[in-house]
Amino acid sequence: MLGKDITKQTVVDFLNNPFVKNKFPDSWGDPDAFCRCVPKINVGAARHPFADRIVMIG
């Protein structure tokens, strides 16, 4: 999940959604520490997505 206002409750609500919960094995349970705020990832566009003989796509 990405966003600035993601709380533990947001994650719990998502994981408890019947559609999502159905994708996990029956034996799966919420881990004690499943919410992490690292590592930060780039979600913006590259400033220069090309160079000499290189093109970044994705």
Beta strands, then each sheet from edge to edge (+ up, - down):
strand 1: 50-51
strand 2: 54-55
sheet 1: 1+ 2-
end
